[in-house]
């Protein structure tokens, strides 16, 4: 029987939650007891959803895969563009390296993805529901025959958009994602399926880390995972399925926001009425800000002034320039048109907001917790769990890297990711069960 892999990302599940007795998650803990768990997993920069989920399926850092943040500025048009919600581009236009699902599909493996970031228009996903926040995008870009099949089956996919945008109803989106997964298992049995659960991330933004609402959300997601396991057992494919439970980043609590575009507006560099006329524009990627120098007349002089202002701004921990980008896993400015001139890291307790309304550079927090910060920070460390016939039982790994996931899954499926930044986690693979 064909080996199957299910890759589940629980958005925002920090490694520290699994050490907290308030985090029950009995189904996930059952997988840990009978499988492999990493002590923690170091993510990449910025520790935000769209670049990290792309690293999960490519095994490379943003420098290579090209998805540099949830939000970037397109220099050619001077417009803010969004990977967030897959609003601006198709996957084929922005992901610069092969993904797991590309290689699997080309080998004849049936592929599926439900709410996985940066999958709009992906050519090699047979059953695809990308992560959107607008219903019209779901209706336009989901795999048409599959989308209509789900409607005929009675699943309320016409509510995906409204449930995605409303944090209070995010549990309904995660419920629907699990129902779609169960439908796929029962009716199509994909060889590689990727699922993304969101409500724990939403509740941490709203209520902070370790809030009662977050522990409830984690248990709710665990119930969904339990139902997926149940469907695998009902269909007789559980014993032939390798399950990977991972996360894309952790979280840090925050009390204040830095508003760089307010600062730039005060300096006369940012045009609030028509941002595309601005000399300087910043976008937020959570705990980091991306700053673009768009002035064509005196860019070097302006860059020097901008750097000085950022370094003197409350809540700014450090400013990275072109010379630092490679060590952060980023391209140099001349290598990618979305690469900012400066990246600045917020201090603990602060994050970045790119609105320009009002006159406060430092304002009260708009969310209670945030991510995006440097991956070296312990709170940002993520989760890696694997279970199945290809996985050794009872193994604990030391800290791994997020880019190790794709090469390891590829090895199990019988694929090879060329030029991956990560490595195959050989110690966890049950070699006798893997046929390459």
N, C-alpha and C positions, 0 to 999 in steps of 0.2 A: 504494500500500500504506500502511496506517495507521502513523503514527509510533509507536514504542514507547519507553518509558523504563524503565530499571532503576536504582533507587536503592539502593546498598549502603552500609551503615554498618559500618565495622570498629571495634568498641568499643575505645576507649583508644589508638588510633593517633595518637601525638603527631607534630607536624610534624617534630620533630628526628630522627625515625627515618629519614625519607627522605634525610637528609643523611649518614647513617651507612653506610659501605661494607659493614658486616656485615648490613645489611638488603637482601637480594637482591631479592625480589619482582619477578621478571622480567615477569610478566604485567601487573602494575600499572604498572611502569616503561614497558612498551610502550605502554600507554594514554596515559601522560604524554607520551611522545615524539611521539605523533600527535594529541594533544589539547591541553587547557588545564589548567594547574595554578596554584593560588594559592600564593604564597610561604608563607602560613600562614593559618589561619582563627581568628579570635577567637570563642570560645564565649560563653555567657551564665552567669548565676549562679543556682544553684550549678552547677558544672561536673560534673554527675552525669547518669546515663543517662536516667532517665525524663523529667525536664524538658527535657533537651537534644534527645532524639529527638522530643519534641513540638514544640520550636522548629523542628527541621529540616523537619517536614511542615506547619507553620502559618505560618512566616515572622514570628512574633512572639515577644516575650519572655514569661516566666512571668506577668508582671503581666496580660497579656491572655489567654493561653491557660489559665491557672488551675492548671497542674500545677507546684506550688511546690517539690517535692523528691521524692527517693525515699521519704522518710518525713516525715510531718507529724502533728500532733495535731489531732483533731477536737474543737473546743471544746465543742460541744453535748453530746458523750458523754464528754469527757475521755479518750478512748482514742487510743492510737497507731495510726495507719492507714498502710497501705502502698500506694503506687503501685508499689513494687518487687514484681516478680512479678505485677503486675496482680491483686493479692490482694483489694483492698478495694472497688473500683468498676468499673463499666463505663465505657468511653470516653465514651459519650453523657452520662454523669452528671457528668463532670469537665472535659472539653475544651470551652472556652467560645467557640471560634471555628471556622470551617470549616477543614478540612484539605485538602491536595492531593487525597487519595483521595476525599473527599466531593464536591468539585467535579468531579473526573474522572468518577466514577460517574454523577453527575447529568447529565453530558454524553454518557453512553453508552459511556464507556471501561471496559473490563473491568479490574478491580483485584484485586491479590493482595498479601498481606503474610505473611512468615514470620519469626517471632520478633521482631516489631517492638513495642517497648514502647507501652503505653497504647492497645491496640487491642481489648481484651476487649469483646465486644458491639458492636463498630463496625458500624453498619448498612450502610455503603457499601463494604465490602470483600467482594468476591465469593468469594475463596478466602483464608481467614484462619486462621493459626495464631499466636495471640498469644505473647508471651514469658512463660511460666510456669515454675515450679519444682516444681509438684506435678502428678503424672500425672492426678489426678482433675479438675484444672482444664482440662488439655488435652482430656480426654474430654468434658467438659461444654460447653466454650465454642468449640472449633474448629468451622469450618463443617462440619456433619454429613455431608453427601453427599461433600464433598471428603475429609474425614478417613477415611471408610469406603473411598473410592476408593483412597487411599494404602495402606490396609491390604490391600485386595484386590490391589494392584499388588506387594505384597511388601515395602514399606518398613517398617522396624521403629519406627513412630511410637509404639508402646506403651512404648518406652524413652526417649522425649523427657524425661520428668520426672526419672528417675534420672541421665541424662546431663547434664541442666541443672544439677543440684545438686552434682555431683561434679566439681571442677575438673580432676582427673586424667583424667576421661573427657570433658571439654568438647569435645575435638577431635571426638568422635563426634557430639555435637550439631551442631557446625558442618558435619561431613560430611553429616549427615542434612538439614540446612537446604539445602545445595547440591543434594542429590539431589531434594528436593522442588521446588526451583527448576527443575531440569532437567526434571522431570516436567511442571511448569506450562508450560514453553517448548514441549515436544513435544506436549502434549495440549490446552492451553487458550490459549496465546499471549496473555497479558494485555497490555493497553496500558500499564499502570503496575504495576510490581512493586517491592516494598520488601523488602530482606533485611538481617538483622542477624547479624553474626558476633561471637562472644563470647570465644574462647579467649585472645586476646592480652590482653584486660582481666583475665581470671582469673589468668593467669600473672604479670602485673605485680603484682597484689595479693600473690601468693604468693612471688615470687622477686625483685621489685624491677625498676626500669627498666633497660633495656639488658642484662638477664641473658640467657645463652645460650638459656634456655627461651623467652624472649620472641621472639628472632629466629627460632627454630624455628617458633613459633606464627604469626608473620607470614608466613613462607614457606609454611606449611601452608594458611593462608587464601588466599594468592596462588594456590596450586594449585587450590583450590576455585573461585576466580574464573576461572582458566584453563579449567576444565571447563565452567563456565557459558558462557563465550565460545565454547567448542567446540560446545556444544549449540545456541547461536544460529546458528553457521555451518552446522551440519548441517541445521537447519530453514530455512535460507535467509532469516533475518531479521536477521542481524548488521548488514548494511549499512543497515538501516532502524531500528537501535536506538541510542539515546543512553544511555550508561552514565555514572553518577555514582558515584564512590567517595569517600566522606566519612567522617569520624569525629566522635564526640560530645564528646571531651575528650582531653587528654593526662594525664600522670601525674607525681607527685613522690614521691621516696623519703621514708620516714618511719622514725623510731626509737622514738617514744613516743606514747602516747594520753592524751588529756584525758578524764576521766570526770566530767562535770558533775553527773550524778545522784547520784554518791557525795558530792560536795561538798554538794549540796542535802539529801541524807540526813543528813549530819553537822550541818547547820544546822536540822534538824527540818522542812524544807519538803517533803521527798519521802518518800512512804510506800512502802517497798520491798515490803511484803506486799500492798498494794492501791493500785497507782499511781493509780487514778482518784480516790482520796481526797487526792492530793497537792495542795499549794498551788503548787508549781512543778514543771514537767516539761521535760526536754530530750530532743531526738532528734538523731541524727547524720545529716548528709548529707556524710560524708567529711571534708573539710578544714574544714567549717563546722558549727556547732551551732545549732539552733533552740531557743529558750527561750520557754516559754509560762507566763505568770502566770495561775494559775487560782483564786487566792484572791479570794473575792467580798467579804470584809469590809474589808480594807485593801490593795487592789491597788496603789495608787500608792506607799505606803510600802514595801511588799515589793519592788516593781520597783526602787526606788532602792537597796535593800540588795543585791538580786541583781546589779544592774549593777556595784556597787562590788566585790562578791566576784569577779565574772568578770574585771574589769580587773586584779585583783591575782593572778589565777591564772597559774601557770607555763604557758607555751606559748600563751597567748591573745594574738594580735597586735592585735586591735581589736574593738570592740563597735559594732554598727550598731543604731540605733533607728528609730522610725517616720519621722522626718524624713529619713532616709537611703534609705528603701526605694525610692522612685521612681527615683533615680539608679542603683540596682542592678538595675532592671528588675522590681521587685516591687510588688505592691499595698500600700497602706497597711492598717493593722490593721482599720480599719472597712470596708474594701472586700472582704475575703475572710476567711471564718471559719477558714481553715487558716494564715493569716499569723501568724508568731510575734511576740512582743513585742520580743525581741532576737534578732539573729543575730550570732554571734561567729566570727571568722576565726582559725584556728590558725596559729601561726608555722610556718615551714619546718621540717620534721622531725617535726611533730606532726600528729595528726588526732584526730577526736572519736569517742568510743565512748559509747553511751547505756545500757549495762548499769550496774547499781548494786551488783553483787556486790563483796564485799571492802571494804577501807577506804582504798584508794589513789586519790587524785584524779589523780595522774600515774602511769601504769603502763607497763610494757614494751609494745612494739608488738605488735598482734595481726595486722597485715598488714605487708608490707614496703614497699609503695608505695600511694599513695592519690590521689584526685582530689576535686573538689568546691570547691576553692579559688577565689579571685578570678580571673576570666578574663584579667585584665591580666598575670598571671604567664606568662612565656614558655613554661614547661614545660607549661602547660595548652593552648597553641595546638594546633589540630587540622588535619586534612588536607582538601583539596578538590581533586578531579580530575574532569574531564569529557572524554568522548570520544564521537564519533559524527557522523552527518551534519549535525546542527544545531550542531555545536561547531567553532570555529576550531581549526586545527592549529598546534602549535608556539607557543602563546601562554602567557606567564607573567603572572599577575595579581599586583598587590601584595596586602597583607593584606586579606581580606574578613571578613564577619561571618557567623555561623551562620544568622542570619535572612535572609540573601540567597539561600539555597538554594531555598526554596519559591517565591518570586516568579520565579526564573530557570527552574525546572522548569515552573512554570505557564505562562510565556510560550511555552516550547517546545511544550507540549501544546495551547496555544491557549486557556488559561484566564487569569483575572485574580483575584488575591487582593486583596480590598478591605481597606484599613486595615492593610496589612502594615507591620511595623517595618523589614523589610529592603528591598532594592532589586533590580531586575533587573540582572544583570551583562551589560549590553548588549554590551560589548566582546568577549565570548567567543562570542556567538551568530552563527552563519553565517546571516545574514538571508535569503539566497536560498533556503535550505532550510527555513525556518520559514514555514508557512502558518497565519495566525491568522484 
